[in-house]
């Protein structure tokens, strides 16, 4: 195992010495480019300016912190840089506008990242160079902002439902997206274009940011594909945009309760296959972090107690959802079909695809690589049958002992921040599995 230190620098003149222990390996993340901040940060600030919005200095700091987290998470291989092929030890040294305030929030940030990625993070702060230009890109606008809130817009079905509900309720959201690989970006663009056509008189816009890093941030170290920390980037983008709105803001993170809890179905659903992006504990740490930083905003999942099917059926414009749903993308690996010369998009058998299929049962026009789960016996030794079988086991276990839901919901992480919500969380877990159970009725799985 190698302990890594990633040090952020603002240009060639930023030469402050950062000590490293004898068992630590120090690498540099260069933040500056010729015209300001790189890695998509400067572009995001400029795009916000084009919308008449200027993020606060703390908002810009969050983007800088997110760049460090995203770089370390995606460019340090778990396989080679940890003792157990999973848990890495990562220290970040981040230049920020107000290091004293950030140090006061550091323990909260460490706790949130440890939970999110399963690594051991230590985030430290130093003052950024005072003469670095372009933060923020332009003075604040004197005109009132056109938007009244911020919502993450991933291109998935849940974020699409969230956007439709907000717009139908008369909201004026700024939709924030991170541009991923081609199919994800296409889904975001298609869903956004569909919303623009459906709500021509509504005020809303989209902030679309791309942040990626070349391989080799640490010389000779391979990249990492699990990207467990990417939600920290998504949330940071949304909060940074929110700091440009006067009078406080709420960042909506639309996600169905079953996925938000993400109770492991069996031993396969551990490690790389389990996400904690909208788990109640992680969401609570974000609100704790914002409070410690003095940022007048909050993050919330409006659908924490709804299954995906309940979200779809209660959507405030069901006909529009039916029209736009095929453009949304839920698959965990939408490009994997290319290796088998299958249509790229939805595989139809990964965990998010199965939850999607269950939520749209009877009215689903999505094209899946495996269009009919009942056409043949699905092999549990292959990807096509593994998650189906895991769901079957979990569904049968809960059907036999319904009270287990009250226990199992605690397995992914603590739920002590809102004890009054625990009965509702157990309920959405039960109903979510029952929803998938209706999809899998009659589906057969077996080992080859």
Secondary structure, DSSP 4 states (H G I P E B T S, - for coil): --EEEEEEESSTT--------TTEEEEEEE-EETTEETTTHHHHHHHHHHTT----HHHHHHHHHHHHHHHHHHHS-HHHHSSSSS--EEEEEEEES-HHHHHHHHHHHHHHHHHHHSSEEEEEEEEPPTT---SSSSPPPSSPPS-SEEEE--SSHHHHHHHHHHHHTT--EEEEEE--SHHHHHHHHHHHHHHHHHTTTS--EEEEE-----S-SSTTPPP-S--TTHHHHHHHHHHHHHTTSTT-EEEE----HHHHH---SSTTSSGGG---TT-HHHHHHHHHHHHHHT-SEEEE-TTTT--HHHHHHT-TTHHHHHHHGGGS---S-TTGGGGGTPPSSB-S-SHHHHHHHHHTTTS----BSS--TTSSPEETTSHHHHHHHHHHHHHHHHHH-GGGHHHHTTSSS--GGGGGGHHHHHHHHHHHHHHHHHHHTT--EE--
